[in-house]
């Protein structure tokens, strides 16, 4: 099973703020059976202690350690925000919110794959402006290297 599926990608989304964006990315994980609703609360809690802004217009919200039992299966969700949303006060806007749910230590591999994909500016531009979820699936749907 892939860590990303079309049902966990929302293109052309709009978020009023960082909290709204995290909720929307989390809801994609809930609706597709990756996590229980409580996991989204953990994603919001994590953000209050440490920003998940990665740089280059990408944020990777994920739950706190206490939320591990709320993860049903490893997966990521992608919320594409073409208008962007302010993530950290006065910081750069975020255009891709990649919600991460991982059981065990699988998130390490997931994070490594994501970091690789978002380092490439051309790839990133393509994902931020994609009109077909297949584009994002192609770049982020790969199984993490073990």
C-alpha positions in Angstrom: 0.0 0.0 0.0 1.4 3.4 -1.0 1.9 6.1 1.6 -0.2 8.5 -0.6 -3.4 8.0 -2.5 -5.6 10.4 -4.6 -8.1 10.5 -1.8 -5.5 12.1 0.5 -4.6 14.9 -2.0 -6.6 18.1 -2.1 -5.7 20.5 -4.9 -6.5 24.2 -5.0 -7.5 24.3 -1.3 -7.9 27.5 0.7 -7.0 27.8 4.4 -7.7 30.9 6.6 -4.6 30.2 8.8 -2.1 27.6 9.9 -4.6 25.9 12.2 -7.2 25.6 9.4 -4.5 24.2 7.1 -3.4 21.6 9.6 -7.0 20.6 10.3 -7.7 20.1 6.6 -4.5 18.1 6.1 -5.4 16.0 9.2 -9.0 15.5 8.0 -7.7 13.9 4.8 -5.8 11.4 6.9 -8.9 10.7 9.1 -11.3 10.3 6.2 -9.0 7.8 4.4 -8.6 5.7 7.5 -5.0 6.5 8.4 -5.6 8.0 11.8 -8.3 8.6 14.4 -9.7 12.1 14.8 -7.6 12.6 18.0 -4.5 12.5 15.9 -5.4 15.9 14.4 -5.4 17.4 17.9 -1.8 16.1 18.3 -0.8 17.7 15.0 -2.1 21.0 16.3 -0.4 20.5 19.7 3.0 19.7 18.0 2.7 23.0 16.1 2.4 25.0 19.3 5.8 23.6 20.6 7.7 23.5 17.3 7.0 24.8 13.9 6.8 22.1 11.2 7.7 24.6 8.5 10.3 22.9 6.3 11.3 25.8 4.1 10.6 26.5 0.4 6.8 26.9 1.1 6.4 23.5 2.6 5.1 22.4 6.0 5.0 18.9 7.4 2.6 18.8 10.3 2.5 15.5 12.3 1.4 14.3 15.7 3.2 14.2 19.0 4.6 11.0 20.5 1.5 10.6 22.7 -0.6 10.2 19.5 1.1 7.1 18.2 -1.9 4.9 19.2 -4.1 7.1 17.1 -2.3 6.1 13.9 -4.0 3.2 12.1 -1.7 3.0 9.1 1.3 5.0 7.8 0.3 7.6 5.3 0.7 11.2 4.1 -1.9 13.8 3.0 -1.2 16.7 0.7 -3.0 20.0 0.9 -2.1 22.3 -2.0 -2.7 26.0 -1.2 -2.0 28.0 -4.4 -2.7 31.3 -2.6 -0.5 30.2 0.3 -1.1 30.6 4.0 1.0 32.4 6.6 2.7 29.7 8.8 5.0 31.4 11.2 4.3 35.0 12.0 6.1 37.2 9.5 7.5 34.1 7.7 7.2 32.9 4.2 3.8 31.5 3.1 3.2 27.8 2.8 1.9 26.4 -0.4 2.1 22.6 0.3 1.0 21.2 3.6 2.0 17.5 3.9 0.3 15.8 6.8 2.3 12.8 8.1 1.0 9.8 10.1 3.4 7.0 10.8 3.4 4.1 13.1 6.6 3.1 14.8 9.7 4.7 13.3 8.4 4.7 9.8 8.2 8.5 9.8 12.0 8.7 9.5 11.9 7.2 6.1 8.8 9.2 5.1 10.6 12.5 6.2 13.7 11.5 4.2 11.7 10.9 1.1 9.8 14.2 1.5 13.0 16.2 2.1 14.4 14.9 -1.1 11.3 15.8 -3.1 11.0 19.3 -1.8 14.7 20.1 -2.2 14.2 20.2 -6.0 12.7 23.6 -6.9 11.4 22.5 -10.3 9.6 19.6 -8.7 8.2 21.8 -6.0 6.9 24.3 -8.5 5.3 21.5 -10.4 3.5 20.3 -7.3 2.4 23.7 -6.1 0.8 24.4 -9.5 -0.5 21.0 -10.3 -4.0 20.6 -11.6 -4.0 16.8 -11.5 -3.4 14.8 -8.3 -1.3 12.4 -10.4 1.5 15.0 -10.4 1.8 15.0 -6.6 1.2 11.2 -6.5 4.2 10.7 -8.9 6.6 12.7 -6.7 5.4 11.9 -3.2 3.7 8.6 -3.5 6.9 6.5 -3.5 7.4 4.0 -0.8 10.0 5.3 1.7 13.4 3.7 1.5 14.0 1.3 4.4 
